[in-house]
Amino acid sequence: MGRTQARHRLLLALLGASALMVEPRVALSAPAGDDLAAGFTAPPNSAKPRVWWHWMSGNVSSEGARLDLDWMGRIGVGGVHAFSGGKLPEPIVVDKPIPFMSPEWRAIFRQAVTQARAADMEVGIAGSPGWSETGGPWVPPADAMKKYVWSETTVDGGATAPLALPAPPRASGGFQGAKTGKSPVEAYDDAAVFAYPTPPLEVALAAPRWSTQAGPATLAETVPGAPAEGLSLKLAPAQGETEAWLEARFPGAVPLGAVSLSVQFGAKVVIEAEAAPGVFKAVGEGVVEATSGPLAHGAPQQTIAFSPVSTQRLRLRFAPPPEDFQPPVAKVMGRPKQVSFALSRLTLQTGARINGFEAKAGFSPSVHEDGPPATIPAGSLIDPAKVVDLTGKLRPDGTLDWVPPKGRWTIVRLGWSLTGAVNAPAEPSATGLEVDKLDAAAVGRYLDHYLDLYQQASGDTLGSKGVQTLLTDSWEAGVQNWTPAMLAQFRARRGYDPTPWLPVLTGRMVQSADASERFLFDFRQTLKDLVVDNHYAVLSQALKSRGMGYYTEVQGDYPRAIVDGMTAKARADIPTAEFWYRPWSTGPGQPPLKADLEEAASAAHVYGKPLVAAEALTVAAMQDPWSFSPAMLKPVADEIFARGVNRILMHESHMQPLVDAKPGLGLFIFGQYFNRNETWAEQAGPWVSYLSRTSYMLQQGRFVADVAYFYGEERNLTELFRDRVNTDVPKGYAYDYINPEALLTLLSVKDGRLVTPSGMSYRVLFLPDTVQRLSLPALRKIRALVADGAVLVAKRPVGGLGMASPDSEVAKLADEIWGDGAPGRSLGQGRVYADLTSALAAEKVTPDVVFTDKAAAADLLTLHRRTADADIYFVSNQSTEPRILDAVFRVDGHAPELWRAETGRREVLGYEQTATGVRTRLDLAGHDAVFVVFDKPMREKAWTAPPRQASTLATLEGPWRVSFEARRGAPENAVFDKLISWPEATDPGIKYFSGVATYEKDVQIKRSWLKSSRRIELDLGEVKELASVSVNGKPVATAWRAPYRVDITDALKPGKNALTVAVVNLWPNRLIGDRQPGAKPVAFAPVSPYRADSPLLPSGLLGPVRLTGLLAAGPRP
């Protein structure tokens, strides 16, 4: 395996003569020497994967729960996270459904907790019935998620008081009066009343005549006045065309400055104004995101602003949105064929509006970059000094005790109503309103009630003796942008009164476009802060008070919540991410989920939390459920590990309420179905052991990184990396993300390195090009870090963020930091660069890992952790092809060993100490993953490992005696004269067989083969899918991925040996067989997409089978 050749000494010249810079090992409470090896051989419970255990739609039973946990215990699972859900398409298979928290349900749950804890298994629960987010039927409307709503009244000065103000919409939904909430429950309260002189360009419009390419249209109700609610207009392109248009013709020229609309599946919209009779000129354009259906990620209404024009005719052209603007799910599901553009809202706006104000004000989780219209007439702006606070003059009957001064005035009545979000997917009796995430008291009341339910259900055992943890899944509760204390919280957190700026929340411009955008940034930042402080932090503290731990995901595959994901995850005991085997709603490579993994890992590293978890290997198995094996799942698991995760949360294991009905139930289309009814359930132990050993090693010590990657203050990581993988940091260097909070409160400088209280240490602070604006507090902290000795790599910001960071002040501070922009500019004890690669070279920071063959190393992922006694490198080959290549690890004076998590075996490696690290050779199979461990001092500067010599001792031909698992439709026994794939058999019982088939053969072993220095491997060739090997009745090992080789030396004897190979395939073949004409079903799969003509999967022992002799390398001196 590890071989070093003299000719590779030339590597030193290739790497240059940089001095080896190795961060010293630090004192950590981590296993050393033999303890590290012992934990690797037999990982503790903390390293074992947890399983998401779904109790769905009342399909639960006492015996099913017992058998599920028995199986999990047998294969080495470390715990379960119990989810109680419903509403997904699932047949009822029990005689009587047992609903959530019914007496029967509680009894079964108590039994499960007792059984799991007796087996030292962690028991966790979800944050709500279903899995997202925090809601239930006990949440009263006053405590539910809210959005702001408003009504407008225009009056002339001197109007007689009291003035009747129309009530804002109280509908449950996402915006104004749209009734789009999942709950019909309504509630409303007033928040503020204010007035301002109506800008001159804000005028009433006469109703236009509407037309499309198909002829006249009736749309008069959309203007003037409030947006139309429930508008349903479909614009169909002409035959053979992809575009459609809608035109408004007014009696005369009118001022227009924006169009606000909703389009069901989204559209690119070009706005044209008539410049001359019959001649149209484009005045604005924008992409409107989908507002309903699985592609919906846009605000419920979206405003496209343009420089105000005076025109008699305005035309809107609709085309399908561009690919790069579609949510990632469209790339997986396929976008609906766009035969029409369905409009549900449309308003023509006079005067100027803020482009996309709805998203910026919190009606959407993400904000797309844009700028104000090119020209903003003074007659469109509102003077903040003239905004009058009338809140105290609103009477209970909705009238206003105020006489407006001279002129025209716009009065806005601002209040809140419910978003209508409910917890999901839960049983109807367990479904209710999502709690207000911005209200700490409401969140506390919610959680107290919820935990009381589980305390009663588990027999008063919350904490170490019972339910130990709670997990909040990725946010699926939609957005909210109001809470009763919103204005007070804004004043406290932003330091100024928002009242003069409240017209901005209706899309108007106050003072200037720039000032309005700054207010919206501050408003949105307040929402972010409140979600962290009043939701995630409250949950964490409340759980601690009950002796429980807290996991949390946040954004997941797409920006879902108005919150910084890393800051929110840092409130959990175990920051958590998700990564799918087959993505549901991300593009190839899952860029946002890679960022999600690294975000969770960074939160753990920077904030000093030892564990990083991930919902792992989730599958969108729409057409091929039950078709996944450990060999298929492994490279994805390895990527999860390589991005910093050290605790696997297996998705998913549906409770199987029936004793012997297989494969049974799954979680709709969402797998991978990891349960006791899987064909390879009893062979899953080695796969689980692999995950446990890998997790154990990655839980040791501390992550090693060179780059602190500050991603800015505007966008979260899932949004930044929605469509691309982060390649900003050169290969060979690791990084942690740094969130704004960590920059301000955790980073300092020691001995020229950036450090955190958790013990993390970095050489460089890097800001990518996406960071173009900074707040003054962030910029001041960056200046202080550089002055103290940090190395900064960043380009000069173009301006500030928020009201408290004017561009002029930012420019002054930027002059101090960047000066004339010369590379390596000194500031205090630190230096400033613009390019990361150049900075690392100038600072003599060598790569942590260098592979000599860069092309072959393109598919390798690495991760480095350091303990007080060892450097531990995880190396994953993501390619299906083998890789043999030299690597230089940035380690000094320690010899490498190769540790294999699949088997628990350790091997010595040849090595050579160079000026830049220790060089060794790695021999990696396709999809291999290994640990290279440096835990023993070198006795000499170089050592060449003896080559491992392999030779074929025998090829095992047929016949093979084969017996088949009972009650699976196959004959009891068969003889295979040669090895075949089971679907090639003429016997339909074998052709469609799914399960375990046991191959038996007697093998003659020569005494000369059993030399003390020789190991004998059984090479099974190709296997579909797993193979458990026994020799002379002694179980040896299970081979679950290629190369399917098992060391059988210790079970052999000279002469005749009985060889047994138990091979298991996957369920689809049997499910396809059950669909054949006239077939009597063998399997129980009430929800199966397989058809009679679905393709059969290769199955069985395919070979060729050989005995291989290996001369093992001797021990290193």
N, C-alpha and C positions, 0 to 999 in steps of 0.2 A: 504494500500500500504506500508507505512513505519511503521514497528513494531520492537520494541526492547524488548528482553526477558532478564531476570536477568541472566540466565545461560550463556549468551554470554559474561559476564564479564570476563570469563576465557580467552578471546582473548588477554588480556593484557599480560598474561603469555606466550602465544604462540608467541607474537610479540617481546618479550624481553623487557628489561628495558632501551633501548636507549632513550636519551632525544629527545624531539620533536624539530626538526630544521625546522623552517618555515621562508622562506624569507619574510621580512616585505613588507606589501603593500606599493606601491610607488605612488606618486602623478601622476596621468594620466588624460588626458582630456577624460574622459569616463563617460557615464551616471551613475548616482548613484540612488539607492533606487527606488523611484517611476518612475524616468525617464527610468531606465533599464526595468522595468516592462511595461511601456507604449510602448517602442520600440519593446518589445517582442510581445505585443498584436497587434500592428499595425506597422510592420517593414517599415522603410523608403526605398526610391528607391534604395539607395546604397546596401541594403541587398537583393534586388530581383534578381532572375536569369535573365541572358541575354540569348538570343536564337540565334543560328547560322542560318541565313536566307539565303538559297541558291537560287539564280536566275540562272537557268541553261539553256544553249543551246537556249537562246532566248525565252524560254517558260515563258514569263512575260506578265502581263496586268495591266492596271491601276486599274480596279475593283478588281482583285485578290490581288494586293498589299494592297488596302484599307481594304478589308475584313480580310486579314491576320492580319494586325495591329489592327483592331477593336477587333478581338478575343484575341490577346495577351494582349491588354489593359484590357479587361474584366476579364481575369483570373489572372492578377497581374504580368505579365512579366515586368521587369525593363528596357529592351532595346533589340536591335537587332544588330547583327554583319552581315552585308550584304556581301555575297560572290557572285561574278559573275563568273560562270564557264561553262564548256562544256566538250566535248570529252567522257563523260561517256555514256554508252548505255542508251539512253533516246529518246522516240519518240517525235516528234513535235506534240503538241496537239492544238496549237493556229493556227489561219488562216495564220498568217504571223509572223515568228520569229522576235524578236526585239533584234538585236545584241548589245553587250556591247558598250556603249558610242555613240550609234547612237542618233540622235535628239529625237526619240521617247523614247529611253531608259532613256535619261537624264531627260525628262519631267516626266516620272514615278518615277524616283529616287528622283527628287526634291519634287514631291508630297508626297512621302513616308517620306522624311526627315521632311517636314513641319508637317505632321500628327503626326509622332513620337515625335517630340520635343514639340508639343502642348500638348501631353499626358505625358510629362516629362519622356519620354523614351530615354535612351542613343542610339545613332546611331554610329556604328563602321563599319569599312571596313577591308578587308583582305589586306595583304602586297603586293598583286599582283592580277591580274586576275587569277582565279583558287583559290588555297590557298597556294601554296608553290612555290617559297619562295619570291624572289624579282626580278622579271624579266618581260619583255614585249617587244613588237615589236619595241619600241623606243630605245632599248639598242643597240648601235653600236658594231660591233665585237671587237673593241679596248677596250671597257668597259666590255666585257663579261668574264665569268669564264675561267680560264686558268690552264693548267698543263705544267710542263716542259717536253721537248723532247730533244733528242740528236742524234748525229751521231758520229761515230768513224772512224778514219783513222790511220792506222799504217804506218809509214815511217821510212826509214833508215837515219842516220845522214848524213849531207851533201847534202840532196836532194835539187834540184834547186828550188828557189822561182820564181814565186808564186806557192803555193800548192793549188790544187783544193780540197775544202772540200765539201763533199756532204751535201745538205740541210737536216736538220732533218725533220721528218714527219710533215706535216701541217694538217693532217686529223683531223676532229672534232670527238673526242672520248675520251675514258678514259685513254689510254696508248699508247704512241708512234704512230704507224700508224693505230691502230685499228679504224675503222670507226663506232663507236658505239654511237656517239652523237645523241641526238634527233633532233638536227638541223644540216643541211648539210653545213651551213655557215662555211667557213674556214678563218683563219687568222694566221699569223706567224710573229714573230720578233726574232732577235738574242738577247741573254742575256749575254753570255760569251764564250770565247774560251780559252782553256787551254791545256797544254801538260804535259806529264810525261814520264819518262823512262819506257818502257814496262817491267813489271816484267818477269823474265825468264820463269815462268810456263805459261805465256800467249802466247800460240802458235796457229798457224793456224791448223785446223783439216782437214784431208782428209774426203771426204764424206763417211759415213759408209753405210753398207747394213742393211736395216731395215726388221724386221720380227715380226710377232705376233703369237699367238697360232694357228691362222688360216692360216699362211703361210707368204710369202714375202709381204712387204709393200713398197710403194714409198713415201719416205720422205726426199729425198736428199736435197731439198731446205732449210731445216731447219738448216743445218750446212755445211760449216762454214758460218759466216756472221751474219747479223741482224736476229732477230726473224722472223719467217714466219708470215705474215699477212694474215688472211683469211684461214688458215689451217683448214681443216675439216677432221678429222680422228676419226672414231668410232671404239672403241675396244670392241668387244662383247665377254663376257665370254663364255666358252664352255657350252654345255648343262648340266644343273644341277649345274653349278658353279656360284659363285658370283664375282670371280676375273678374271681379264684379264691382259695380259702382253704385253710389247713392248720391243724389243731388238735392240740395235745398235752394229754392228760388224765392227771394223775398220781393215784396212790392217795390222796394228801392234799395239803394246801397245801405248796408248796416255795418257797424264795427264788430269784428269777430277776432278772438285771440286764442281760442282753444276749443277742442272737442273732447268731451268726456264720454266714454263708451265701454261696453263689455261685449266681447265676442267669445262664444262658447269654446271653440277650439283654437282661439287665437288667430291673429292675422297681422300681416304687414299692411299698414295703412298709410297711404299718401294723400295729403290734403291739398286740394287745388282750389284757387280762387280765380274767378273770371277777371282777367286783366283788361280785356277788350271784348266787344261783343263776339261771343262764340269762341274766344281764345282763353284757355285756362293756363295758369302758372302755378307750379308747386310752391306752396308756402310753408309746408311742414310735413314731417313724416315720423313714424314711430312703429315699434312692434308691440302689439297688444298680446299679452300672454293669455293662455287659456284660463277660463274662469270656472269651468265645471268639468266633471269627469275625471278619469285617472291622470289626465295630463295637466290638471289645474294646479298652477303654482302662482298665478298672478293675483294682483289685488282685484277685488270684486268689481271695481270701476277703475279705469286708467285714463288719465288725462294726457292728451298730446297738445302741448302748447306751441305757439308760433308767434312771430312778431305780428301784432295786431294789424289787420287790414280792413279796408272798407270795400265791400263787394256786395253785389246783388245775388250772385250765385256762388255756392260753395259745393264742391264735389269731393266725395271720399272714395278713394279707390282701395279695394281690398284684394290682397294676394296672400297665399299661404306663407306662414312665418318661415324665416330661413332656418336651416338645420341647426346652426350653432345657437339658436335662441329657443329651441325646443327643450323641454325638460328631458333629462336622460331616459325616463321611462318610455318616451316615444321611440327611442332607438331600439328598445327591447320588444315592446309590444307591437310596434308598428303604428304609425299615425293613422287615425281614421281617414278614409278617403274623403278629401275635401271637395264635396260637390256643392256646398253652399257655405255661407258665412252667417251664423245665427247670432243676431244682435239681441241682447236682453236689456241694454241700457244705452241711451244716446241723448246727449245734451250739447247744444251749441252754446259756447260761453262768449260773452262780450268782455272786452277789456283783456288784461293780461292775467295769466294763471301760471302757477308753478308747474313745470313739466313733471308728470308722474308724482304729484304731491301725495297721492293716496298711499303708495308704497313707502314714501319717506316718512309719512305720518303714522306708519305702523299697521296699515291694512294688508301688508304683504311681508313675508319673512325676509325677502331680499330686495335690494335696491340696485338698479342698474345705473351705471355711470352715464351722466348726460350733462348738459349745460343749459342755462336759461336761453330764451329766445334772443336773437341777435339785437333786436331793438325793443326797448321797454319804454313806452311813452310815459312821461311824468303823470299824465292823467289817469294812469292805471295803478299808481302806488298809493298806499295808505300810510299816513303819518302816525307812528306809534304814539306820539304825544297827544293825539286827538282821539284815541280809542278810550271810550268811557266805560268803566265798570258799573253795570247796573244790577248786578246779582242781588244786592240787598233790596232792590225795588220790585222784584218779581213777587206777585201775590200768589197764594195757594191755588187760586182759580185760573192761573195762567195769564193774568193781565199784568201790565207793567205800569207802575205809578211813576211816570216820567213824561215831561213835556220836552220834546226835542228842540234844540236851538234852531236858528234860521238855517235853511238849506235842506238838501236831501240826505237822509240818514238810513243806513242799513243796520237793523237790529238783529243780532244773532242770539238765539236761545240754544245753548249747548247743554246736552245731557248725555246720559248713557243708557244703553239697552243691552240685552244679552247677545252674545255671539251664537248661542244655541249649541255649543260644542258639548258632546257627551263622551263618557268613557266607552271604549270599544276595543275589540268586539266582545261584548258581554251578553249574558242571558238577559232577557227583558226585565226580569225582576231585580237584576243587579245593575241596570243601566240608569244613569242619571246625569245631571249637569256636571261639567268639569268645573272644578273650583277656581276661583279668581287667583291666578298665579302671582298677581302683583300685591296681594293683600296677605300679610304675614298672619294676621289673626284668623282669617278664613282658612288658610292652609293648615294652621295648627288645629283648628276645630275639625277640619276634614280628617286629618291623620289620626287624631285622638279617637274619633268614632271608628275609623277603619281598623286601627290596631286593637281597639277593644273587642271588635268582632273576632279577630284572630286569637286574641288572648282567651276568650271564652271557648272558641273552637278547639284550641290546642290544649286545653286543660290548665289555663293560667301559666303557660310556659312560653313567655317571650324572653329572648336572650339566649345565653349559652346552653340552657337545658332544653330549649325548644326551638321556636322560630327565631333564627339568628340574624337573618338579613332581609332587606327589602331592596328591590331593584325597580327603578323607573326606566322604562324602555325609551327608544327614540321617540321624540315628541311627535305625536299625531293629533294634537288637540287644536290645531289651527292657531291663529294669532289673536291677540287682544291688545288694545291700546288705551284702555282706560280702567281706572279704579277710583273709588270715591275720594281717596286721598291724593289723587294724581297731582293736582295743582300745588298742594302743600309739599309733596315729595319733590316736585320740580324745583320749588323755591329753595328747599333745603339742600338739594344736591347740586344745583347749577348756580345758585347764588344770586339769582335775580327773579323778578316778578314776571311770570309768563303772560299776564293779562294783556298788555299792549300788543302781544304777538299772536294772540289766539286767532285772529282772522286768517293767519297762515294755515291753520288746520282745515279751513274750508277751501284752500287753494289760492287764496289771494296773496299778493305781494305786499309786505309791510316794509316800508323804508327803502328797500332795494332788493333785487334778486339775491344778492350775496347775503344780506342780513337774514332774509327769509330762509335760505338754505341752512344758515348757521343755527337758526332757531330749530329747524327740523332735525338737524344733527343732535342738538341738545335734548330735544324731545325724545328722539329714538334712543339716545344714550341713557336717558332716565328709565325708559322701558327696559333696556338691557340690565341696568343695575337692579331694578326691582325684581326681575325674574330670578336673578342670582340670589339676592338677599332675602326675598320674601317667599321664594319657592324652594330652590335647591338647598340653601343654607338652613331654612326652617325645617325641612325634612331631615337633614343631617343631624341637627341638634336634637330634634324630637326623638329620633331613633336612638341616638346616644343615651338619652335619658331613660330609654327602656332597655338598655343593654344590647342594642342591635346595631349591626353594621349596615352600610349603605353603598350600593352600586348605582351608578347612573350612566346611561347613554344620554345623548342630547340631540344633535342634529341628524346623525345618520347619513343617508345617501344624498341629501339635498337640504338646503337651508329650510328649516321647518319652523323655527322659533326665533323671536327677536331677542337674541342673547348671544354672548360670546361663549362658544362651546367649551373652550378650554377652561375659562373661569368657572363655568358651571360645574364641569367635571371635577375641578379641584375641591369642590365642597363635599364630594363623596369620599368615603373611605377607600373605595376601589373604583377609580375612573374606568369607564367601560366604553367600548366601541362596538361596531358590528362589521363583519366582512363575510360576504356570501361566497358560496361555491359557484353558483350561477346567479348573476345579478337579476334583480327584478326591475330596478329602476335606475341603473347606472349604465354607462357605456362600457365598451370593452376595456378591461384593465381596472375597472372600478376606481377611477381617480379620486372621487370624493370620499370613498370608503378607505382608501389608502391614507388620505389625510385624516380621516376619523380615527384610524388606528394610531397614527403618530400623534394626534392631538391628545388622546387618552394617555399614551405613554409619556408624552411631554408633561402633562399635568402631574402624573405620578412622580416623574423624575424631579421636576422643578419644585414641587410642593412637598416632597419627601414622603411619598406613599409607596410602600414596597410592592404592591400588587397592581397589575394592569390586566383587566379582563376584556374579553371580546365575545359577543354573540357570534358564534363561528359556524361556518359551513352551511348557512341557510341556503336553500335551493328553491328557485321558482320552477317546480317540476310540473309544468302544465300538461306535458304529453308523456312523460317518462318517470313517474314515481317508482320508488323501490328499485332504482337502477344504479345505485351508487355504492362503491366499495371503498375500503380504506385506501387502496392504491390510488384511486381517482381523487380522493379527498386530500391526500397527504401534501401535495405541493402547495395547495391553498392554505392548509394549516401551517406549513413552513413559512409561507409569506407572512401570515399573521404573526408568527413568532419573530421573524426577522424585522418586523416593524415595531417591536417593543412589547408585545403582549406576553404575559407569563401566567395567565390563568384562562383556560378555555371554558366557555359556556356553550355546550353542545345544543344546537338547534336541530331537531327537536324530538321530544319523546311524548307522544300522545298516550295518555292512560289507555290501556287495553282492558276494558271492563269484562270481556269474556275470556274464559280460561284457555280455550284451545281453538280459537277462530282466527286463522292466519291468512294473510298478513294483517288484517284488521283495519283499524282506523288510522287516518293521518290527518294532519292539520291542513285541510283543504289542499291547495296546490303547494303549500309551503313545507318543504322538508328540510333536511334529509331525515327520513323517518328512522330515527335511531331508537329502536325499542326492542323488547324481548321477542317480538314476532318476526324480526328481520331474519332472513335465511342464515346470516352469519352471526347472529346474536351471541351464540356460545363460543364463537371464535374471536370475539371482539376484544378479549383481554389484552393481547399483545399490542393492538392498536391503541387502546387506552393507556397501556404502559408507556408506549412511545410518547404520547402527549404528556404524560405525567413526568417522565424523565426530562423531556425538553423543558417543560415548565419549571421543574426544579432547578435546573441549571440557570435558567434566565431569571430566577428569583434571587440568585446569589449576588452579593456585592452591589455595585453601582454601575449604571450605564456610563460609557465613555463616549464623549462627543467633543468636537472641536469648535462647533459653530452654534452660537445662540441666535436663532432665526426669529427676529421680531417682525411679525406680519402686519403690524399697524393697528389702527384704532377704528377703522371703518367697516371692514368686512370680516366675517368669520372664515375659518379655514375651509369648511365644506363649500362655501361660496367661491373662495379664491381658487380652489382646485376642483371645481365642478367638472371641467372638461379636459384637464391636463394633470399629469403626474409631476410632482415637484422635482425638477432637474436643475434647480438653481445652485445646489451645492455640488461641487465636483465629486466624482466617484472616488471612493476611498476615505472620505471624510463623513463623519456622522454629525447630526444636528438635533437639537431640541427646539421646538417652537417656544417662543416667549410671547405671552399675552400682555396686554397693557398693564394689568394689575401687577404681574410679576416684574415687569420692567421698573415700575415705580416703587415697589415695596420689597422686592426680594433680591434684585441684582446689586452686587457691590464688586469691588476690585481688591484682589489680594495677590501680591507678587506678580503683577502684570496679567493675571487671569481673572475673568469674570466668574464669580462664585455666588452660590445661593446658600441660605441657612441649611438646606437639605444635604449639602455637601457636593452638589454638582459644580463642575468647573469647565470653563470654555476659554478658547483662545481668542475668539473673534465675535463681535456683535455685528450681525448682518441684517440689513434692511433691503428687501428686494425692490425692484423697480415699481411694483404695484403700490408701494408706500410713497405717495406723492405729497400728502399733507400730514401734519403732525400738530398735536395740541402743544401748548407751551409747557405744561408739566412734563410731558414725555420728552420734549426737546431739551428742557433744562436737565432732566435726569441723564439723558444721553451725553450732554456736555460734561456733566459732573463725572460720569464714568470714564470718559476719555481723559479728562484732566487727571484722574486718579491712576491712569495707566492702561486703560482698555484700548483695544484695537477696534476701530469702527470701520465697517465697509458699507457705505451708503451714498446715494446721490442726494444732493441738496434738495430739501422740500420746496415745493412751489408756493405753499401757504399754510394757513392754520385751519383748525377745526373748531367750530362752536364759537359762541359769542366772546368767550374769555381768551381767545387766541387769535387776535387780529393779525392779518398778514404782515403789517408793518413790524410788529414785535417779533414775529417768527423770522422775518428777514434779518433783523438785527442779530438775533441769536445764531442764525445760520451763518452769518458773516464770521462770527467768532469761531465756529466749528470748521467750516469748509474753506474760508478765506478765498484764495484764488483758485482752489480746486486742484492744487498740485498733488500728485500721488505721494502718499506717505507723509503728508503734512503733519507736523507735530503740534500737539495742543497739550500743555502740561506734560504729564509723563506718558501720554498716549499718542496714537497716530491715527490718521484718517485716510482711507482709500475709497476708490469708487468701484473697483473690480475685485471680486472675491478671489478668483484664481491667482491674480497678481499679488494680492495681499497675503495669501497663504505662503506663496513663494518668497515674498520679501521678508516675511516674519519667520522664515525657515521652519514652517509647520509641515512636516512630511506626512504623507497619507498614513492612516492607521493600518490599512491593508492595501497591498499592491499585488496584482496578479500579472505575471510576465506576459501572458497571452491575452491582450485586452479584448480581442474578438471573442475568444472562448469564454472570457469572464463576463461577457455582456449580460448573461442570464444568471449570474451569481449574486446572491444577496448575503450580506454579512451584518453581524451585530456583535458588539464587544462589551463585556461587563468585567469589572475588576473587583476582587476581594482583597482582604489584607494579605493573602498568600498566593493568589492566582490571578492570571489573566485568562478569561474565558471568551473564546470567539465562536460564534455560531455561523456556519457557512452552509447556505442552501443553494443547490443547483436546481434552478427552475426549468431547465431544459430537459427534454426527454432523452437527449444525447449525453453519453458519458463525457467527462472532462478530466484530463490529466494535465495538470499545470502546476508551476511553481508559484508560491505566494511568499511575500515578505510581510511579516507581522511586526508592528512597531512595539517590540518587546526587547528588553535587554537582559542578557545573562540567564535566561531560563529556557529549558528544553521543552519541546512540544510533545504532546501525546494526542492521539486521536480517540475520542470517546464517541461511541455509537449508541444513540438513545434507543434504537430499534431492538438491540440485544443486551444492552448494558455492558458490552465488552469494551476494553481499552487496549490500545495498541501504541507502541512506541513509534516515533517518526524520526527519520534522519533529519539533520538540520545543519545550518551554518550561520554563525553570528556575522552580520554585516554591519556597516556603519549606519544603516537605516533600520535595522531590525533583524529578526530571525527569519531566515529563509528555510522553507520546507516544501516538499512536494505533496500535492493532494491528488488522490485517485478517486474521483467521484462518479458513481453510476448516475444514470438518468434519474432525475428527481431525488437525488441523494441529499441528505443533510447530516452534517457531522458537527461535533464540537472539537476545536483545537484548543487544548488546555495547556497552559504554561504554569505549572505549579511546583516544579523542582529545579533547583539551580543546575546550570551546566557544569559538568566536570571537565569539559574541554570545549573549545570554540567551534568544533565541527565534528559531526559523526555521521557516517553513512550506514543506513540500515541495510542489512542483507536483503536481497530481493526475494520476494515470495515466489516460489516455483510451484506451478500447478501442472498436473498431468492427469489425463483421463484414465481411470483404472478399469472402468467397465461401462458399457451402455446397456441399459435394462430394457429389453424388448418384451413383447407380449409372449404368451397371453397374460392378461390381468384378470383376477377375480374381482368383480365389482358388486357391491350390495348397496341398495338404495334405501333412503330414509322411508319409514313406513307412513302410510296414509297420504302420500303425495302423488298417487296415480301411476307410479312406476312399478315394474316387476320387483320382486324381492331380491333377485340375484340375476347377474348376467356375466358373460365372459367376453372380454374385449381382446380379440387377437392382435389388434393394434390400437393405439390411442387415437381417439376421434373426439371431435366436438359433439356434444350430445344432440344438438339439432340435426346432425347428419344421420342419426340412427333411424332405422325403419320402424321400430317399435314406437308408437306415439307416446307411450308412457315414459320412455327415455327422451324422446325428441322434445317433449314439452315439460320435462322434469325441472323442478326448482327445489333445491334443498341440499342435503349432504349425501354424497356418494362415496363409499369407502373402497379404495383400490388396495388389493392385497397381492403380495408376491414374495416368494422365498428368494433370498439373495445369498450367494456364496462369497465369503470374505476370506481372502488369503491371509495367512498369519504374517507374511512378509509386509503386507500393507499396514499392519498395526505397529509401525515403528514409533518410538517415543517422540520423535521430532516431527512426525507427520500427523496432520489432521485430515479427516475424510469428510467431505461434504457430499450431500445428496443434492444434485442440481436437477430440479424438476422441469427445467425448460420453461415453457409457457403454461400458465395456470389461469383459469377463469373461475373463481376469483381468489379464493384463499385455500390453503392446504395445511392440514395439521398432520405432522409426521410422528409415527411411533415406530420403535424398533424393539422387537422381542417383548412386546406388550408394554414397553416403557414409553410414555409420552416424551417427545424430545422438544419440539417447537412448532409454532405455526408460522408459515411463510405467507405474508399478506401483500407482498409487492415484488415486482421484479428488481433484481434477479432473485428468483425463487430458489434460494439455496439454504440448506440447513446443515449445520455441523452435527453429524451423528456419531462421532468418534467414540464418545464415552458410553454409548449404548451397544456398540458392536462387540462381537466375539468371533474368534476364528471359526470358519465353517459356515453352517447354515444359519441364516438370520431371517426372521419374519419381519418383513417391511409392510407397514400400513400407511396409506396416505388418504386422509379424509378430506375430500374436496367439496367446497360449497360454491354454488353460483348465486345468481340473483333471482328475484321473484318474477320478472316479466314473462319468461317463457311459460311458466305455469298459468299465468293470467291470460296469456294469448291462447294457450291450449284450451282453457275453459270457454273461450269464445268460438271454438270450432263448431261447425254444424253438428248437432246431435250429441255434443259433449256433455257429460255430467260434471258440473263444477266440483273441483277439488278444493280450491282456495276460497277464502272468505274475504272479499274485497268489495264492499258495497259501493265504493266510489273508485272506479278504475277507468282510465281513458283508453285502455288497450282494446284493439279490434282483432278479428280473426286474421287479417292480413298484415298486422304489425310485424316488423322484422324481429326475428329471434336473435338472441344474444349468444355469441360463442360461449361455450360452457364446458367445464370439466378439466381434466388433466390432459394437456395437449402435447407436452414433452418437447423435444426428446429428453429422456431421463437418464442421467449419468451419475456415476460415482467418480468424484474428483479427489485426487490426493494433493495436499498442500504441505510444502515444507515451510513451517512457521519461522518467522524471523526470531532470532535470539534476543535476549534482553539487552538493553542499552547499558554500556558500562557506566 
